């Protein structure tokens, strides 16, 4: 990988790790039961949250910082 590419990817990965530590849950929408009556279809959307374990977010942050370090020292 090129040095600049490694730095950019490392910054993005590190920012994802910080975001995982700051926001401990990620909200997402999920469609549930769908009902068809004639030509009409109805679905119900449910908003759920996925937990981000702090250990995983910290590991992602460390990997990102490592990539930044390797990209910065590579010549």
N, CA, C and O atoms as a DFTB+ gen file, in Angstrom:
300 C
 N C O
     1  1       0.839      -1.186       0.000
     2  2       0.000       0.000       0.000
     3  2       0.878       1.242       0.000
     4  3       1.976       1.256       0.557
     5  1       0.374       2.255      -0.625
     6  2       1.083       3.526      -0.602
     7  2       0.976       4.152       0.779
     8  3       0.067       3.854       1.554
     9  1       1.922       5.019       1.060
    10  2       1.970       5.678       2.365
    11  2       0.721       6.516       2.618
    12  3       0.129       6.448       3.695
    13  1       0.320       7.308       1.618
    14  2      -0.842       8.184       1.816
    15  2      -2.129       7.377       1.969
    16  3      -3.015       7.755       2.736
    17  1      -2.230       6.276       1.243
    18  2      -3.419       5.424       1.359
    19  2      -3.500       4.805       2.743
    20  3      -4.575       4.743       3.340
    21  1      -2.371       4.351       3.251
    22  2      -2.339       3.750       4.585
    23  2      -2.697       4.777       5.657
    24  3      -3.397       4.459       6.618
    25  1      -2.215       6.010       5.488
    26  2      -2.557       7.068       6.441
    27  2      -4.051       7.372       6.428
    28  3      -4.670       7.494       7.486
    29  1      -4.629       7.495       5.243
    30  2      -6.055       7.831       5.127
    31  2      -6.915       6.710       5.701
    32  3      -7.852       6.970       6.455
    33  1      -6.599       5.459       5.345
    34  2      -7.366       4.323       5.870
    35  2      -7.205       4.238       7.381
    36  3      -8.167       3.944       8.091
    37  1      -5.997       4.492       7.877
    38  2      -5.757       4.478       9.320
    39  2      -6.557       5.536      10.045
    40  3      -7.090       5.283      11.125
    41  1      -6.648       6.731       9.456
    42  2      -7.440       7.806      10.065
    43  2      -8.917       7.423      10.115
    44  3      -9.583       7.634      11.128
    45  1      -9.425       6.859       9.019
    46  2     -10.838       6.458       8.983
    47  2     -11.115       5.366      10.013
    48  3     -12.123       5.421      10.717
    49  1     -10.230       4.374      10.105
    50  2     -10.417       3.273      11.062
    51  2     -10.348       3.803      12.497
    52  3     -11.138       3.403      13.352
    53  1      -9.392       4.713      12.753
    54  2      -9.272       5.283      14.096
    55  2     -10.518       6.089      14.456
    56  3     -10.992       6.021      15.590
    57  1     -11.051       6.846      13.504
    58  2     -12.279       7.607      13.766
    59  2     -13.462       6.685      14.043
    60  3     -14.311       6.997      14.878
    61  1     -13.521       5.552      13.348
    62  2     -14.584       4.575      13.638
    63  2     -14.442       4.017      15.050
    64  3     -15.441       3.795      15.734
    65  1     -13.215       3.793      15.486
    66  2     -12.984       3.312      16.849
    67  2     -13.409       4.337      17.886
    68  3     -14.019       3.986      18.896
    69  1     -13.085       5.620      17.639
    70  2     -13.505       6.686      18.562
    71  2     -15.021       6.785      18.591
    72  3     -15.616       6.931      19.659
    73  1     -15.653       6.704      17.413
    74  2     -17.112       6.770      17.349
    75  2     -17.744       5.607      18.105
    76  3     -18.779       5.778      18.749
    77  1     -17.132       4.428      18.034
    78  2     -17.632       3.271      18.775
    79  2     -17.531       3.456      20.274
    80  3     -18.376       2.966      21.023
    81  1     -16.488       4.171      20.723
    82  2     -16.358       4.431      22.152
    83  2     -17.323       5.510      22.625
    84  3     -17.837       5.441      23.741
    85  1     -17.570       6.508      21.777
    86  2     -18.461       7.615      22.155
    87  2     -19.925       7.177      22.088
    88  3     -20.689       7.378      23.033
    89  1     -20.302       6.577      20.959
    90  2     -21.680       6.125      20.775
    91  2     -21.697       4.628      21.002
    92  3     -21.258       3.863      20.144
    93  1     -22.199       4.203      22.150
    94  2     -22.129       2.785      22.512
    95  2     -23.187       1.930      21.820
    96  3     -23.119       0.702      21.861
    97  1     -24.166       2.576      21.185
    98  2     -25.202       1.835      20.473
    99  2     -25.407       2.453      19.099
   100  3     -25.347       3.672      18.940
   101  1     -25.652       1.595      18.100
   102  2     -25.904       2.041      16.734
   103  2     -27.363       1.734      16.402
   104  3     -27.755       0.568      16.365
   105  1     -28.176       2.775      16.159
   106  2     -29.586       2.517      15.818
   107  2     -29.736       2.105      14.350
   108  3     -29.013       2.589      13.480
   109  1     -30.679       1.212      14.096
   110  2     -31.007       0.822      12.724
   111  2     -32.475       0.435      12.667
   112  3     -33.078       0.078      13.680
   113  1     -33.043       0.510      11.466
   114  2     -34.451       0.169      11.251
   115  2     -34.533      -1.231      10.654
   116  3     -33.710      -1.625       9.828
   117  1     -35.542      -1.963      11.092
   118  2     -35.767      -3.309      10.594
   119  2     -37.241      -3.456      10.270
   120  3     -38.099      -3.129      11.090
   121  1     -37.537      -3.952       9.065
   122  2     -38.925      -4.207       8.682
   123  2     -39.353      -5.552       9.250
   124  3     -38.624      -6.541       9.175
   125  1     -40.552      -5.564       9.819
   126  2     -41.076      -6.811      10.377
   127  2     -42.296      -7.239       9.577
   128  3     -42.357      -7.002       8.371
   129  1     -43.235      -7.845      10.207
   130  2     -44.377      -8.498       9.578
   131  2     -44.969      -7.694       8.434
   132  3     -45.200      -6.490       8.545
   133  1     -45.201      -8.377       7.357
   134  2     -45.830      -7.736       6.208
   135  2     -47.174      -8.413       5.960
   136  3     -47.296      -9.635       6.043
   137  1     -48.173      -7.600       5.656
   138  2     -49.530      -8.097       5.440
   139  2     -49.992      -7.651       4.065
   140  3     -49.854      -6.481       3.707
   141  1     -50.540      -8.582       3.292
   142  2     -51.091      -8.240       1.985
   143  2     -52.600      -8.399       2.031
   144  3     -53.118      -9.463       2.370
   145  1     -53.294      -7.328       1.685
   146  2     -54.753      -7.369       1.583
   147  2     -55.088      -6.883       0.185
   148  3     -55.028      -5.689      -0.107
   149  1     -55.441      -7.829      -0.672
   150  2     -55.706      -7.466      -2.056
   151  2     -54.430      -6.940      -2.702
   152  3     -53.405      -7.620      -2.716
   153  1     -54.503      -5.725      -3.237
   154  2     -53.328      -5.139      -3.889
   155  2     -52.539      -4.239      -2.934
   156  3     -51.543      -3.632      -3.329
   157  1     -52.988      -4.155      -1.674
   158  2     -52.315      -3.299      -0.701
   159  2     -51.414      -4.144       0.212
   160  3     -51.807      -5.208       0.691
   161  1     -50.204      -3.638       0.433
   162  2     -49.262      -4.341       1.300
   163  2     -48.828      -3.393       2.413
   164  3     -48.502      -2.233       2.161
   165  1     -48.828      -3.899       3.652
   166  2     -48.421      -3.079       4.790
   167  2     -47.279      -3.771       5.525
   168  3     -47.312      -4.981       5.753
   169  1     -46.274      -2.988       5.890
   170  2     -45.174      -3.501       6.696
   171  2     -44.995      -2.597       7.901
   172  3     -45.313      -1.408       7.858
   173  1     -44.489      -3.166       8.959
   174  2     -44.228      -2.393      10.176
   175  2     -42.721      -2.303      10.363
   176  3     -42.016      -3.311      10.322
   177  1     -42.240      -1.094      10.568
   178  2     -40.816      -0.888      10.812
   179  2     -40.551      -0.756      12.299
   180  3     -41.293      -0.093      13.023
   181  1     -39.496      -1.388      12.732
   182  2     -39.115      -1.344      14.142
   183  2     -37.700      -0.791      14.226
   184  3     -36.806      -1.246      13.512
   185  1     -37.497       0.194      15.103
   186  2     -36.158       0.726      15.292
   187  2     -35.490      -0.031      16.429
   188  3     -36.010      -0.090      17.543
   189  1     -34.338      -0.604      16.136
   190  2     -33.588      -1.359      17.122
   191  2     -32.204      -0.754      17.273
   192  3     -31.809       0.103      16.483
   193  1     -31.474      -1.190      18.274
   194  2     -30.126      -0.698      18.514
   195  2     -29.171      -1.873      18.691
   196  3     -29.479      -2.848      19.376
   197  1     -28.015      -1.758      18.063
   198  2     -26.974      -2.765      18.209
   199  2     -25.917      -2.220      19.166
   200  3     -25.467      -1.083      19.019
   201  1     -25.528      -3.023      20.135
   202  2     -24.509      -2.605      21.099
   203  2     -23.115      -2.755      20.488
   204  3     -22.831      -3.731      19.794
   205  1     -22.258      -1.782      20.754
   206  2     -20.852      -1.840      20.344
   207  2     -20.022      -2.060      21.607
   208  3     -19.931      -1.163      22.446
   209  1     -19.418      -3.235      21.757
   210  2     -18.617      -3.496      22.951
   211  2     -17.403      -2.558      23.003
   212  3     -16.726      -2.374      21.992
   213  1     -17.125      -1.967      24.165
   214  2     -15.991      -1.051      24.276
   215  2     -14.657      -1.711      23.931
   216  3     -13.757      -1.044      23.420
   217  1     -14.515      -2.995      24.198
   218  2     -13.278      -3.695      23.882
   219  2     -13.048      -3.741      22.367
   220  3     -11.924      -3.560      21.900
   221  1     -14.112      -3.983      21.608
   222  2     -14.010      -4.018      20.152
   223  2     -13.698      -2.621      19.607
   224  3     -12.842      -2.468      18.736
   225  1     -14.395      -1.603      20.123
   226  2     -14.148      -0.233      19.667
   227  2     -12.718       0.190      19.997
   228  3     -12.070       0.856      19.189
   229  1     -12.224      -0.185      21.160
   230  2     -10.840       0.128      21.528
   231  2      -9.839      -0.576      20.634
   232  3      -8.816       0.000      20.264
   233  1     -10.131      -1.824      20.285
   234  2      -9.238      -2.568      19.392
   235  2      -9.206      -1.935      18.001
   236  3      -8.147      -1.859      17.378
   237  1     -10.353      -1.486      17.519
   238  2     -10.405      -0.816      16.219
   239  2      -9.603       0.486      16.267
   240  3      -8.905       0.820      15.310
   241  1      -9.702       1.210      17.362
   242  2      -8.932       2.440      17.531
   243  2      -7.434       2.154      17.520
   244  3      -6.675       2.870      16.868
   245  1      -7.002       1.119      18.231
   246  2      -5.578       0.763      18.279
   247  2      -5.076       0.341      16.898
   248  3      -3.970       0.710      16.504
   249  1      -5.874      -0.421      16.167
   250  2      -5.485      -0.827      14.809
   251  2      -5.347       0.403      13.914
   252  3      -4.395       0.508      13.141
   253  1      -6.289       1.327      14.019
   254  2      -6.213       2.547      13.220
   255  2      -4.988       3.370      13.550
   256  3      -4.326       3.883      12.647
   257  1      -4.672       3.507      14.831
   258  2      -3.480       4.249      15.235
   259  2      -2.212       3.537      14.765
   260  3      -1.235       4.187      14.392
   261  1      -2.227       2.216      14.782
   262  2      -1.093       1.453      14.263
   263  2      -0.893       1.678      12.776
   264  3       0.237       1.822      12.310
   265  1      -1.988       1.707      12.032
   266  2      -1.894       1.962      10.596
   267  2      -1.356       3.370      10.331
   268  3      -0.561       3.573       9.413
   269  1      -1.789       4.331      11.131
   270  2      -1.274       5.694      10.984
   271  2       0.222       5.714      11.270
   272  3       0.985       6.344      10.539
   273  1       0.645       5.027      12.330
   274  2       2.064       4.977      12.681
   275  2       2.906       4.330      11.602
   276  3       3.974       4.838      11.261
   277  1       2.442       3.222      11.061
   278  2       3.181       2.532       9.993
   279  2       3.221       3.395       8.739
   280  3       4.255       3.482       8.075
   281  1       2.107       4.029       8.415
   282  2       2.071       4.895       7.240
   283  2       2.954       6.104       7.382
   284  3       3.507       6.582       6.392
   285  1       3.101       6.613       8.590
   286  2       3.916       7.808       8.811
   287  2       5.405       7.476       8.788
   288  3       6.209       8.316       8.383
   289  1       5.795       6.270       9.211
   290  2       7.214       5.921       9.265
   291  2       7.709       5.252       7.982
   292  3       8.917       5.154       7.770
   293  1       6.810       4.797       7.138
   294  2       7.192       4.143       5.901
   295  2       7.789       5.155       4.939
   296  3       7.306       6.283       4.836
   297  1       8.830       4.755       4.242
   298  2       9.415       5.694       3.274
   299  2       9.334       5.169       1.862
   300  3       9.780       5.837       0.929
